[in-house]
Amino acid sequence: MKYRVIIEQDEDSIFIAEVPALPGCISQGNTRSEAIKNILEAIEVYLESLKAHGEPIPLVPCGV
């Protein structure tokens, strides 16, 4: 499954990564690469938590 990730750099030069389709799935890193690595881990943990609690996995329409 693919999810759109938004990465922005804050005023302290920290990269913030967020997944709009997964509310609350946010991570950060000192570099863009670190933020990407961290958000991929966060997505994995987020989806595992949904499965463990019997919650539906959000689907993202193709092309979004």
C-alpha positions as CSV (number, residue, x, y, z in Angstrom):
1,M,0.0,0.0,0.0
2,K,1.3,3.5,-0.8
3,Y,0.5,6.6,1.2
4,R,1.3,10.2,0.4
5,V,3.9,11.6,2.8
6,I,4.3,15.4,3.2
7,I,7.7,16.6,4.4
8,E,8.3,20.2,5.6
9,Q,11.2,21.8,7.2
10,D,10.4,23.7,10.4
11,E,11.9,27.0,11.7
12,D,14.6,24.9,13.6
13,S,15.6,23.1,10.3
14,I,14.0,19.8,11.5
15,F,12.2,17.9,8.8
16,I,8.6,17.0,9.8
17,A,7.0,14.1,7.9
18,E,3.2,13.5,8.0
19,V,0.8,11.0,6.4
20,P,-2.6,12.8,5.9
21,A,-4.4,9.5,5.3
22,L,-3.3,8.2,8.7
23,P,-4.4,10.8,11.3
24,G,-1.7,11.4,13.9
25,C,1.0,9.5,11.9
26,I,3.8,12.1,12.1
27,S,7.6,11.8,12.5
28,Q,10.6,13.9,12.1
29,G,14.4,13.8,11.5
30,N,17.4,16.0,11.3
31,T,17.7,15.3,7.6
32,R,15.2,14.6,4.9
33,S,16.5,11.0,4.6
34,E,16.2,10.5,8.4
35,A,12.6,11.9,8.3
36,I,11.7,9.4,5.5
37,K,13.2,6.5,7.3
38,N,11.4,7.5,10.5
39,I,8.0,8.0,8.8
40,L,8.2,4.6,7.1
41,E,8.7,3.0,10.5
42,A,5.8,5.1,11.9
43,I,3.5,3.9,9.1
44,E,4.4,0.3,9.8
45,V,3.7,0.6,13.5
46,Y,0.5,2.6,12.9
47,L,-0.8,-0.1,10.5
48,E,0.2,-2.9,12.9
49,S,-1.7,-1.1,15.7
50,L,-4.9,-0.8,13.5
51,K,-4.7,-4.5,12.7
52,A,-4.2,-5.5,16.4
53,H,-7.2,-3.5,17.4
54,G,-9.4,-4.8,14.6
55,E,-9.6,-1.3,13.0
56,P,-10.0,-0.9,9.2
57,I,-6.8,0.0,7.2
58,P,-7.4,3.3,5.4
59,L,-7.3,2.8,1.6
60,V,-6.0,5.5,-0.7
61,P,-7.5,5.8,-4.2
62,C,-5.2,5.2,-7.1
63,G,-3.5,8.3,-8.4
64,V,-3.7,10.2,-5.1
